[in-house]
Amino acid sequence: MKIKKMVGKWTCTMTMKNPTLQDQGVYKVVATNKNGTHSVEQNYVLSCTANEVFKTQ
């Protein structure tokens, strides 16, 4: 899974290989240099799809 976000005028990419339910949450990317610090947050929620839906009672 890849997420692209803008940090200031720059694009950053976070790649998660084989994410699980335990990986859900808020991720924060922080860019710091001599001019200061900028950050952006991304909420990650794992969604699953099924090929079939079964009704139970």
CHARMM-style PDB file with segment names, atoms N, HN, CA, C and O in Angstrom:
ATOM      1  N   MET     1       0.836  -1.160   0.000  1.00  0.00      PROA
ATOM      2  CA  MET     1       0.000   0.000   0.000  1.00  0.00      PROA
ATOM      3  C   MET     1       0.884   1.228   0.000  1.00  0.00      PROA
ATOM      4  O   MET     1       1.859   1.284   0.750  1.00  0.00      PROA
ATOM      5  N   LYS     2       0.567   2.214  -0.826  1.00  0.00      PROA
ATOM      6  HN  LYS     2      -0.224   2.168  -1.435  1.00  0.00      PROA
ATOM      7  CA  LYS     2       1.328   3.459  -0.875  1.00  0.00      PROA
ATOM      8  C   LYS     2       0.406   4.628  -0.572  1.00  0.00      PROA
ATOM      9  O   LYS     2      -0.738   4.674  -1.024  1.00  0.00      PROA
ATOM     10  N   ILE     3       0.920   5.560   0.194  1.00  0.00      PROA
ATOM     11  HN  ILE     3       1.849   5.523   0.561  1.00  0.00      PROA
ATOM     12  CA  ILE     3       0.201   6.799   0.478  1.00  0.00      PROA
ATOM     13  C   ILE     3       1.117   7.947   0.092  1.00  0.00      PROA
ATOM     14  O   ILE     3       2.257   8.014   0.552  1.00  0.00      PROA
ATOM     15  N   LYS     4       0.625   8.856  -0.754  1.00  0.00      PROA
ATOM     16  HN  LYS     4      -0.301   8.802  -1.127  1.00  0.00      PROA
ATOM     17  CA  LYS     4       1.401  10.039  -1.120  1.00  0.00      PROA
ATOM     18  C   LYS     4       0.776  11.245  -0.448  1.00  0.00      PROA
ATOM     19  O   LYS     4      -0.441  11.423  -0.491  1.00  0.00      PROA
ATOM     20  N   LYS     5       1.600  12.073   0.172  1.00  0.00      PROA
ATOM     21  HN  LYS     5       2.589  11.929   0.208  1.00  0.00      PROA
ATOM     22  CA  LYS     5       1.127  13.285   0.841  1.00  0.00      PROA
ATOM     23  C   LYS     5       2.062  14.427   0.507  1.00  0.00      PROA
ATOM     24  O   LYS     5       3.239  14.218   0.213  1.00  0.00      PROA
ATOM     25  N   MET     6       1.529  15.631   0.554  1.00  0.00      PROA
ATOM     26  HN  MET     6       0.573  15.800   0.793  1.00  0.00      PROA
ATOM     27  CA  MET     6       2.337  16.833   0.379  1.00  0.00      PROA
ATOM     28  C   MET     6       2.837  17.288   1.742  1.00  0.00      PROA
ATOM     29  O   MET     6       2.066  17.390   2.696  1.00  0.00      PROA
ATOM     30  N   VAL     7       4.132  17.559   1.823  1.00  0.00      PROA
ATOM     31  HN  VAL     7       4.759  17.476   1.049  1.00  0.00      PROA
ATOM     32  CA  VAL     7       4.738  18.159   3.015  1.00  0.00      PROA
ATOM     33  C   VAL     7       5.314  19.477   2.529  1.00  0.00      PROA
ATOM     34  O   VAL     7       6.384  19.513   1.922  1.00  0.00      PROA
ATOM     35  N   GLY     8       4.585  20.573   2.804  1.00  0.00      PROA
ATOM     36  HN  GLY     8       3.716  20.543   3.297  1.00  0.00      PROA
ATOM     37  CA  GLY     8       4.966  21.848   2.207  1.00  0.00      PROA
ATOM     38  C   GLY     8       4.744  21.751   0.703  1.00  0.00      PROA
ATOM     39  O   GLY     8       3.650  21.407   0.256  1.00  0.00      PROA
ATOM     40  N   LYS     9       5.777  22.053  -0.079  1.00  0.00      PROA
ATOM     41  HN  LYS     9       6.666  22.333   0.284  1.00  0.00      PROA
ATOM     42  CA  LYS     9       5.659  21.937  -1.534  1.00  0.00      PROA
ATOM     43  C   LYS     9       6.243  20.630  -2.059  1.00  0.00      PROA
ATOM     44  O   LYS     9       6.346  20.445  -3.271  1.00  0.00      PROA
ATOM     45  N   TRP    10       6.624  19.729  -1.169  1.00  0.00      PROA
ATOM     46  HN  TRP    10       6.541  19.879  -0.183  1.00  0.00      PROA
ATOM     47  CA  TRP    10       7.250  18.467  -1.543  1.00  0.00      PROA
ATOM     48  C   TRP    10       6.283  17.302  -1.354  1.00  0.00      PROA
ATOM     49  O   TRP    10       5.399  17.347  -0.499  1.00  0.00      PROA
ATOM     50  N   THR    11       6.462  16.274  -2.152  1.00  0.00      PROA
ATOM     51  HN  THR    11       7.180  16.238  -2.846  1.00  0.00      PROA
ATOM     52  CA  THR    11       5.658  15.061  -2.034  1.00  0.00      PROA
ATOM     53  C   THR    11       6.471  13.985  -1.338  1.00  0.00      PROA
ATOM     54  O   THR    11       7.631  13.759  -1.682  1.00  0.00      PROA
ATOM     55  N   CYS    12       5.871  13.324  -0.366  1.00  0.00      PROA
ATOM     56  HN  CYS    12       4.929  13.508  -0.087  1.00  0.00      PROA
ATOM     57  CA  CYS    12       6.539  12.194   0.280  1.00  0.00      PROA
ATOM     58  C   CYS    12       5.637  10.974   0.135  1.00  0.00      PROA
ATOM     59  O   CYS    12       4.418  11.095   0.011  1.00  0.00      PROA
ATOM     60  N   THR    13       6.254   9.805   0.153  1.00  0.00      PROA
ATOM     61  HN  THR    13       7.244   9.707   0.254  1.00  0.00      PROA
ATOM     62  CA  THR    13       5.518   8.557  -0.015  1.00  0.00      PROA
ATOM     63  C   THR    13       5.824   7.614   1.128  1.00  0.00      PROA
ATOM     64  O   THR    13       6.986   7.407   1.479  1.00  0.00      PROA
ATOM     65  N   MET    14       4.777   7.041   1.712  1.00  0.00      PROA
ATOM     66  HN  MET    14       3.834   7.209   1.427  1.00  0.00      PROA
ATOM     67  CA  MET    14       4.949   6.010   2.726  1.00  0.00      PROA
ATOM     68  C   MET    14       4.467   4.703   2.110  1.00  0.00      PROA
ATOM     69  O   MET    14       3.355   4.626   1.587  1.00  0.00      PROA
ATOM     70  N   THR    15       5.308   3.680   2.173  1.00  0.00      PROA
ATOM     71  HN  THR    15       6.212   3.742   2.598  1.00  0.00      PROA
ATOM     72  CA  THR    15       4.960   2.378   1.627  1.00  0.00      PROA
ATOM     73  C   THR    15       4.854   1.367   2.755  1.00  0.00      PROA
ATOM     74  O   THR    15       5.781   1.217   3.550  1.00  0.00      PROA
ATOM     75  N   MET    16       3.724   0.675   2.824  1.00  0.00      PROA
ATOM     76  HN  MET    16       2.971   0.796   2.178  1.00  0.00      PROA
ATOM     77  CA  MET    16       3.528  -0.381   3.821  1.00  0.00      PROA
ATOM     78  C   MET    16       3.367  -1.692   3.070  1.00  0.00      PROA
ATOM     79  O   MET    16       2.462  -1.830   2.248  1.00  0.00      PROA
ATOM     80  N   LYS    17       4.235  -2.652   3.345  1.00  0.00      PROA
ATOM     81  HN  LYS    17       4.971  -2.540   4.014  1.00  0.00      PROA
ATOM     82  CA  LYS    17       4.142  -3.962   2.714  1.00  0.00      PROA
ATOM     83  C   LYS    17       3.340  -4.890   3.620  1.00  0.00      PROA
ATOM     84  O   LYS    17       3.656  -5.056   4.798  1.00  0.00      PROA
ATOM     85  N   ASN    18       2.305  -5.486   3.055  1.00  0.00      PROA
ATOM     86  HN  ASN    18       2.048  -5.351   2.098  1.00  0.00      PROA
ATOM     87  CA  ASN    18       1.438  -6.416   3.779  1.00  0.00      PROA
ATOM     88  C   ASN    18       0.856  -5.816   5.061  1.00  0.00      PROA
ATOM     89  O   ASN    18       1.064  -6.375   6.138  1.00  0.00      PROA
ATOM     90  N   PRO    19       0.130  -4.689   4.976  1.00  0.00      PROA
ATOM     91  CA  PRO    19      -0.443  -4.089   6.180  1.00  0.00      PROA
ATOM     92  C   PRO    19      -1.481  -5.006   6.821  1.00  0.00      PROA
ATOM     93  O   PRO    19      -2.160  -5.774   6.139  1.00  0.00      PROA
ATOM     94  N   THR    20      -1.589  -4.910   8.137  1.00  0.00      PROA
ATOM     95  HN  THR    20      -1.038  -4.286   8.691  1.00  0.00      PROA
ATOM     96  CA  THR    20      -2.556  -5.700   8.894  1.00  0.00      PROA
ATOM     97  C   THR    20      -3.444  -4.762   9.700  1.00  0.00      PROA
ATOM     98  O   THR    20      -3.232  -3.549   9.707  1.00  0.00      PROA
ATOM     99  N   LEU    21      -4.438  -5.325  10.377  1.00  0.00      PROA
ATOM    100  HN  LEU    21      -4.610  -6.310  10.371  1.00  0.00      PROA
ATOM    101  CA  LEU    21      -5.324  -4.517  11.217  1.00  0.00      PROA
ATOM    102  C   LEU    21      -4.548  -3.793  12.309  1.00  0.00      PROA
ATOM    103  O   LEU    21      -4.932  -2.696  12.715  1.00  0.00      PROA
ATOM    104  N   GLN    22      -3.459  -4.391  12.790  1.00  0.00      PROA
ATOM    105  HN  GLN    22      -3.147  -5.282  12.460  1.00  0.00      PROA
ATOM    106  CA  GLN    22      -2.667  -3.772  13.856  1.00  0.00      PROA
ATOM    107  C   GLN    22      -1.921  -2.527  13.367  1.00  0.00      PROA
ATOM    108  O   GLN    22      -1.444  -1.741  14.185  1.00  0.00      PROA
ATOM    109  N   ASP    23      -1.813  -2.335  12.055  1.00  0.00      PROA
ATOM    110  HN  ASP    23      -2.201  -2.973  11.391  1.00  0.00      PROA
ATOM    111  CA  ASP    23      -1.127  -1.169  11.501  1.00  0.00      PROA
ATOM    112  C   ASP    23      -2.030   0.055  11.407  1.00  0.00      PROA
ATOM    113  O   ASP    23      -1.562   1.140  11.062  1.00  0.00      PROA
ATOM    114  N   GLN    24      -3.328  -0.104  11.711  1.00  0.00      PROA
ATOM    115  HN  GLN    24      -3.708  -0.986  11.992  1.00  0.00      PROA
ATOM    116  CA  GLN    24      -4.248   1.024  11.632  1.00  0.00      PROA
ATOM    117  C   GLN    24      -3.864   2.096  12.641  1.00  0.00      PROA
ATOM    118  O   GLN    24      -3.381   1.793  13.732  1.00  0.00      PROA
ATOM    119  N   GLY    25      -4.081   3.345  12.267  1.00  0.00      PROA
ATOM    120  HN  GLY    25      -4.473   3.591  11.380  1.00  0.00      PROA
ATOM    121  CA  GLY    25      -3.806   4.438  13.186  1.00  0.00      PROA
ATOM    122  C   GLY    25      -3.393   5.684  12.436  1.00  0.00      PROA
ATOM    123  O   GLY    25      -3.518   5.758  11.213  1.00  0.00      PROA
ATOM    124  N   VAL    26      -2.905   6.654  13.167  1.00  0.00      PROA
ATOM    125  HN  VAL    26      -2.803   6.594  14.160  1.00  0.00      PROA
ATOM    126  CA  VAL    26      -2.467   7.919  12.592  1.00  0.00      PROA
ATOM    127  C   VAL    26      -0.953   7.883  12.448  1.00  0.00      PROA
ATOM    128  O   VAL    26      -0.232   7.620  13.410  1.00  0.00      PROA
ATOM    129  N   TYR    27      -0.480   8.150  11.236  1.00  0.00      PROA
ATOM    130  HN  TYR    27      -1.066   8.363  10.454  1.00  0.00      PROA
ATOM    131  CA  TYR    27       0.950   8.221  10.954  1.00  0.00      PROA
ATOM    132  C   TYR    27       1.314   9.677  10.712  1.00  0.00      PROA
ATOM    133  O   TYR    27       0.569  10.412  10.064  1.00  0.00      PROA
ATOM    134  N   LYS    28       2.449  10.086  11.229  1.00  0.00      PROA
ATOM    135  HN  LYS    28       3.054   9.489  11.755  1.00  0.00      PROA
ATOM    136  CA  LYS    28       2.893  11.471  11.096  1.00  0.00      PROA
ATOM    137  C   LYS    28       4.258  11.497  10.422  1.00  0.00      PROA
ATOM    138  O   LYS    28       5.188  10.815  10.852  1.00  0.00      PROA
ATOM    139  N   VAL    29       4.366  12.299   9.352  1.00  0.00      PROA
ATOM    140  HN  VAL    29       3.610  12.852   9.003  1.00  0.00      PROA
ATOM    141  CA  VAL    29       5.630  12.495   8.650  1.00  0.00      PROA
ATOM    142  C   VAL    29       6.140  13.879   9.019  1.00  0.00      PROA
ATOM    143  O   VAL    29       5.414  14.867   8.911  1.00  0.00      PROA
ATOM    144  N   VAL    30       7.402  13.944   9.459  1.00  0.00      PROA
ATOM    145  HN  VAL    30       7.992  13.142   9.546  1.00  0.00      PROA
ATOM    146  CA  VAL    30       8.001  15.215   9.864  1.00  0.00      PROA
ATOM    147  C   VAL    30       9.223  15.479   9.000  1.00  0.00      PROA
ATOM    148  O   VAL    30      10.124  14.644   8.919  1.00  0.00      PROA
ATOM    149  N   ALA    31       9.254  16.638   8.354  1.00  0.00      PROA
ATOM    150  HN  ALA    31       8.522  17.316   8.419  1.00  0.00      PROA
ATOM    151  CA  ALA    31      10.412  17.061   7.566  1.00  0.00      PROA
ATOM    152  C   ALA    31      11.067  18.233   8.292  1.00  0.00      PROA
ATOM    153  O   ALA    31      10.411  19.231   8.591  1.00  0.00      PROA
ATOM    154  N   THR    32      12.355  18.106   8.571  1.00  0.00      PROA
ATOM    155  HN  THR    32      12.888  17.296   8.328  1.00  0.00      PROA
ATOM    156  CA  THR    32      13.085  19.150   9.296  1.00  0.00      PROA
ATOM    157  C   THR    32      14.372  19.488   8.548  1.00  0.00      PROA
ATOM    158  O   THR    32      15.099  18.600   8.101  1.00  0.00      PROA
ATOM    159  N   ASN    33      14.639  20.781   8.420  1.00  0.00      PROA
ATOM    160  HN  ASN    33      14.049  21.502   8.782  1.00  0.00      PROA
ATOM    161  CA  ASN    33      15.919  21.236   7.879  1.00  0.00      PROA
ATOM    162  C   ASN    33      16.276  22.562   8.537  1.00  0.00      PROA
ATOM    163  O   ASN    33      15.631  22.966   9.505  1.00  0.00      PROA
ATOM    164  N   LYS    34      17.300  23.245   8.019  1.00  0.00      PROA
ATOM    165  HN  LYS    34      17.824  22.917   7.233  1.00  0.00      PROA
ATOM    166  CA  LYS    34      17.754  24.493   8.649  1.00  0.00      PROA
ATOM    167  C   LYS    34      16.688  25.589   8.622  1.00  0.00      PROA
ATOM    168  O   LYS    34      16.774  26.548   9.389  1.00  0.00      PROA
ATOM    169  N   ASN    35      15.693  25.463   7.755  1.00  0.00      PROA
ATOM    170  HN  ASN    35      15.623  24.684   7.131  1.00  0.00      PROA
ATOM    171  CA  ASN    35      14.641  26.468   7.649  1.00  0.00      PROA
ATOM    172  C   ASN    35      13.451  26.212   8.565  1.00  0.00      PROA
ATOM    173  O   ASN    35      12.560  27.054   8.677  1.00  0.00      PROA
ATOM    174  N   GLY    36      13.433  25.056   9.218  1.00  0.00      PROA
ATOM    175  HN  GLY    36      14.157  24.372   9.127  1.00  0.00      PROA
ATOM    176  CA  GLY    36      12.331  24.775  10.129  1.00  0.00      PROA
ATOM    177  C   GLY    36      11.801  23.364   9.994  1.00  0.00      PROA
ATOM    178  O   GLY    36      12.457  22.476   9.448  1.00  0.00      PROA
ATOM    179  N   THR    37      10.595  23.182  10.507  1.00  0.00      PROA
ATOM    180  HN  THR    37      10.063  23.902  10.950  1.00  0.00      PROA
ATOM    181  CA  THR    37       9.961  21.866  10.532  1.00  0.00      PROA
ATOM    182  C   THR    37       8.549  21.973   9.979  1.00  0.00      PROA
ATOM    183  O   THR    37       7.837  22.943  10.236  1.00  0.00      PROA
ATOM    184  N   HSD    38       8.157  20.963   9.218  1.00  0.00      PROA
ATOM    185  HN  HSD    38       8.736  20.175   9.009  1.00  0.00      PROA
ATOM    186  CA  HSD    38       6.792  20.880   8.708  1.00  0.00      PROA
ATOM    187  C   HSD    38       6.342  19.434   8.847  1.00  0.00      PROA
ATOM    188  O   HSD    38       7.136  18.513   8.656  1.00  0.00      PROA
ATOM    189  N   SER    39       5.078  19.232   9.177  1.00  0.00      PROA
ATOM    190  HN  SER    39       4.433  19.980   9.332  1.00  0.00      PROA
ATOM    191  CA  SER    39       4.592  17.862   9.339  1.00  0.00      PROA
ATOM    192  C   SER    39       3.201  17.711   8.737  1.00  0.00      PROA
ATOM    193  O   SER    39       2.477  18.685   8.532  1.00  0.00      PROA
ATOM    194  N   VAL    40       2.856  16.469   8.462  1.00  0.00      PROA
ATOM    195  HN  VAL    40       3.444  15.678   8.628  1.00  0.00      PROA
ATOM    196  CA  VAL    40       1.530  16.136   7.959  1.00  0.00      PROA
ATOM    197  C   VAL    40       1.141  14.794   8.565  1.00  0.00      PROA
ATOM    198  O   VAL    40       1.986  13.919   8.749  1.00  0.00      PROA
ATOM    199  N   GLU    41      -0.156  14.638   8.877  1.00  0.00      PROA
ATOM    200  HN  GLU    41      -0.842  15.349   8.727  1.00  0.00      PROA
ATOM    201  CA  GLU    41      -0.644  13.391   9.462  1.00  0.00      PROA
ATOM    202  C   GLU    41      -1.599  12.709   8.496  1.00  0.00      PROA
ATOM    203  O   GLU    41      -2.316  13.368   7.743  1.00  0.00      PROA
ATOM    204  N   GLN    42      -1.599  11.382   8.528  1.00  0.00      PROA
ATOM    205  HN  GLN    42      -1.016  10.847   9.139  1.00  0.00      PROA
ATOM    206  CA  GLN    42      -2.487  10.587   7.686  1.00  0.00      PROA
ATOM    207  C   GLN    42      -3.110   9.497   8.539  1.00  0.00      PROA
ATOM    208  O   GLN    42      -2.398   8.748   9.208  1.00  0.00      PROA
ATOM    209  N   ASN    43      -4.426   9.402   8.521  1.00  0.00      PROA
ATOM    210  HN  ASN    43      -5.005  10.010   7.977  1.00  0.00      PROA
ATOM    211  CA  ASN    43      -5.119   8.332   9.233  1.00  0.00      PROA
ATOM    212  C   ASN    43      -5.203   7.128   8.307  1.00  0.00      PROA
ATOM    213  O   ASN    43      -5.708   7.241   7.190  1.00  0.00      PROA
ATOM    214  N   TYR    44      -4.716   5.985   8.755  1.00  0.00      PROA
ATOM    215  HN  TYR    44      -4.306   5.894   9.662  1.00  0.00      PROA
ATOM    216  CA  TYR    44      -4.744   4.765   7.952  1.00  0.00      PROA
ATOM    217  C   TYR    44      -5.752   3.796   8.545  1.00  0.00      PROA
ATOM    218  O   TYR    44      -5.663   3.428   9.716  1.00  0.00      PROA
ATOM    219  N   VAL    45      -6.717   3.385   7.719  1.00  0.00      PROA
ATOM    220  HN  VAL    45      -6.789   3.685   6.767  1.00  0.00      PROA
ATOM    221  CA  VAL    45      -7.712   2.396   8.118  1.00  0.00      PROA
ATOM    222  C   VAL    45      -7.692   1.294   7.071  1.00  0.00      PROA
ATOM    223  O   VAL    45      -7.854   1.559   5.880  1.00  0.00      PROA
ATOM    224  N   LEU    46      -7.494   0.056   7.517  1.00  0.00      PROA
ATOM    225  HN  LEU    46      -7.363  -0.159   8.485  1.00  0.00      PROA
ATOM    226  CA  LEU    46      -7.471  -1.085   6.608  1.00  0.00      PROA
ATOM    227  C   LEU    46      -8.895  -1.455   6.248  1.00  0.00      PROA
ATOM    228  O   LEU    46      -9.722  -1.681   7.131  1.00  0.00      PROA
ATOM    229  N   SER    47      -9.185  -1.519   4.972  1.00  0.00      PROA
ATOM    230  HN  SER    47      -8.513  -1.335   4.255  1.00  0.00      PROA
ATOM    231  CA  SER    47     -10.518  -1.945   4.543  1.00  0.00      PROA
ATOM    232  C   SER    47     -10.370  -3.219   3.724  1.00  0.00      PROA
ATOM    233  O   SER    47      -9.461  -3.349   2.905  1.00  0.00      PROA
ATOM    234  N   CYS    48     -11.266  -4.136   3.959  1.00  0.00      PROA
ATOM    235  HN  CYS    48     -12.004  -4.030   4.624  1.00  0.00      PROA
ATOM    236  CA  CYS    48     -11.240  -5.427   3.273  1.00  0.00      PROA
ATOM    237  C   CYS    48     -12.488  -5.550   2.413  1.00  0.00      PROA
ATOM    238  O   CYS    48     -13.547  -5.025   2.754  1.00  0.00      PROA
ATOM    239  N   THR    49     -12.351  -6.238   1.315  1.00  0.00      PROA
ATOM    240  HN  THR    49     -11.490  -6.665   1.038  1.00  0.00      PROA
ATOM    241  CA  THR    49     -13.508  -6.516   0.477  1.00  0.00      PROA
ATOM    242  C   THR    49     -13.676  -8.025   0.380  1.00  0.00      PROA
ATOM    243  O   THR    49     -12.709  -8.784   0.454  1.00  0.00      PROA
ATOM    244  N   ALA    50     -14.899  -8.432   0.217  1.00  0.00      PROA
ATOM    245  HN  ALA    50     -15.684  -7.816   0.157  1.00  0.00      PROA
ATOM    246  CA  ALA    50     -15.193  -9.862   0.118  1.00  0.00      PROA
ATOM    247  C   ALA    50     -15.806 -10.154  -1.244  1.00  0.00      PROA
ATOM    248  O   ALA    50     -16.482  -9.307  -1.829  1.00  0.00      PROA
ATOM    249  N   ASN    51     -15.566 -11.347  -1.733  1.00  0.00      PROA
ATOM    250  HN  ASN    51     -15.017 -12.035  -1.258  1.00  0.00      PROA
ATOM    251  CA  ASN    51     -16.165 -11.760  -2.998  1.00  0.00      PROA
ATOM    252  C   ASN    51     -17.627 -12.142  -2.822  1.00  0.00      PROA
ATOM    253  O   ASN    51     -18.419 -12.027  -3.758  1.00  0.00      PROA
ATOM    254  N   GLU    52     -17.990 -12.597  -1.620  1.00  0.00      PROA
ATOM    255  HN  GLU    52     -17.347 -12.690  -0.860  1.00  0.00      PROA
ATOM    256  CA  GLU    52     -19.361 -13.009  -1.349  1.00  0.00      PROA
ATOM    257  C   GLU    52     -19.796 -12.484   0.015  1.00  0.00      PROA
ATOM    258  O   GLU    52     -18.987 -12.358   0.934  1.00  0.00      PROA
ATOM    259  N   VAL    53     -21.085 -12.182   0.130  1.00  0.00      PROA
ATOM    260  HN  VAL    53     -21.743 -12.284  -0.617  1.00  0.00      PROA
ATOM    261  CA  VAL    53     -21.643 -11.736   1.400  1.00  0.00      PROA
ATOM    262  C   VAL    53     -22.709 -12.748   1.805  1.00  0.00      PROA
ATOM    263  O   VAL    53     -23.570 -13.100   0.999  1.00  0.00      PROA
ATOM    264  N   PHE    54     -22.653 -13.209   3.034  1.00  0.00      PROA
ATOM    265  HN  PHE    54     -21.953 -12.922   3.688  1.00  0.00      PROA
ATOM    266  CA  PHE    54     -23.606 -14.193   3.527  1.00  0.00      PROA
ATOM    267  C   PHE    54     -24.448 -13.576   4.629  1.00  0.00      PROA
ATOM    268  O   PHE    54     -23.918 -12.933   5.536  1.00  0.00      PROA
ATOM    269  N   LYS    55     -25.764 -13.769   4.551  1.00  0.00      PROA
ATOM    270  HN  LYS    55     -26.194 -14.291   3.814  1.00  0.00      PROA
ATOM    271  CA  LYS    55     -26.668 -13.264   5.577  1.00  0.00      PROA
ATOM    272  C   LYS    55     -26.825 -14.331   6.648  1.00  0.00      PROA
ATOM    273  O   LYS    55     -27.073 -15.499   6.349  1.00  0.00      PROA
ATOM    274  N   THR    56     -26.677 -13.913   7.901  1.00  0.00      PROA
ATOM    275  HN  THR    56     -26.475 -12.964   8.144  1.00  0.00      PROA
ATOM    276  CA  THR    56     -26.912 -14.829   9.021  1.00  0.00      PROA
ATOM    277  C   THR    56     -28.105 -14.323   9.796  1.00  0.00      PROA
ATOM    278  O   THR    56     -28.121 -13.172  10.233  1.00  0.00      PROA
ATOM    279  N   GLN    57     -29.072 -15.139   9.965  1.00  0.00      PROA
ATOM    280  HN  GLN    57     -29.060 -16.074   9.609  1.00  0.00      PROA
ATOM    281  CA  GLN    57     -30.330 -14.858  10.664  1.00  0.00      PROA
ATOM    282  C   GLN    57     -30.664 -13.430  10.684  1.00  0.00      PROA
ATOM    283  OT1 GLN    57     -31.694 -13.045  11.237  1.00  0.00      PROA
TER     284      GLN     57
END
